[in-house]
């Protein structure tokens, strides 16, 4: 302890009967020293850019394992159907069962983060559930028990989507009013890179393992090896939790200065623009994820590719998004106009599906367009929630978006498998089905734009316009604790 730290602290106190304040001497304690010192210098300061981006590394990697394992079935579609004797409908049930519990649990999971667990404990709990589900899923593959795999996938889904809600909440907590669009893009980038690595690696991994373990046993071993990515994500979750606790102590962070308490009933107070964002979340993503889930069979039948070639072209969407998402996020941080970007992304995704369906153009071109469009939409759509909803309700709001998205994915993925089975393996009608949802997404985007314009909102403003808008709103209300985020 330094000489200055050993010096007494002199305070002044006065009683009601004295006109003159009297000095009170007490010894300086360790607690005084901790609270009195300035923030840690340089990258150790939780509010510094290097420290925040170090946290972002772990923030992104905590979702890597769940995204890698989510698309294990898609990368091994031919193996699953052959070794477990599954048709297209049964295969898509692996994806559908993932989504069913999250129709409710994502909403509840976000609420639990806001009200019960807190973001740190909630993230750890959800990551443990993801790991447990993947281990059960792998055990089912090892034993050739499809029903056990379905149970594991169900548990995996409970944790994975709530984990995504926690990841979004972490992003807003650390990057509100700063680089939030770019951060959402980077999170998507790493997540989709996980999916891309899955499509690249699972076929060769299974090929190697199957030389030692025949049949469904080899499938199970390959899935167990894939589970190691979830262990890595769990480690990142623990490190990020420690960093966040430290940042909260040093910065004396108050995430809810107004003292409002999140309630499940808050959802009824959300306005039209939030509901239309939820519609886009459903209508757009059901034209991407089920397409990728069934993509291997689509490219094999329509473009006469081998399973390895089909996986390569199918992974282009995720590979492009891994590169382009942070770039689009950076651009949108600079120029704003989120609704316009969502509109352009939806139009170009529709174009990509039309090229795949009605032309014989090299599928890599169409998939590159789809990957760029997907990146553009993700970097511009998800931050809209932070512009619409007060901070203390963000977990609930993101949870609801994930819930309705999973409702759409659960239903559409099953229906997609049925369409392929009933069409004798043809994907033509399925492509038209996807295009219909993209049209719905387009209409919802137009409603968002019209509603925001009518109510003089900030969703399609530039950053400078948003800063002026928030200053004006804060002045009128006399407080800033309930204002939306992304102030500049």
Secondary structure as UniProt FT lines:
FT   HELIX           3..6
FT   STRAND          9..13
FT   TURN            16..17
FT   STRAND          22..26
FT   HELIX           30..36
FT   HELIX           42..44
FT   TURN            46..47
FT   HELIX           49..61
FT   TURN            62..63
FT   HELIX           64..70
FT   HELIX           72..75
FT   HELIX           77..83
FT   TURN            84..85
FT   HELIX           88..100
FT   HELIX           102..115
FT   HELIX           119..143
FT   HELIX           146..175
FT   TURN            176..179
FT   HELIX           180..209
FT   TURN            210..212
FT   HELIX           215..226
FT   HELIX           228..251
FT   TURN            257..258
FT   HELIX           264..269
FT   HELIX           272..285
FT   TURN            286..288
FT   HELIX           289..293
FT   HELIX           295..303
FT   HELIX           307..314
FT   HELIX           316..335
FT   HELIX           338..358
FT   HELIX           363..388
FT   HELIX           391..393
FT   HELIX           394..422
FT   TURN            423..425
FT   HELIX           428..454
FT   TURN            455..456
FT   TURN            459..460
FT   HELIX           463..477
FT   TURN            481..482
//
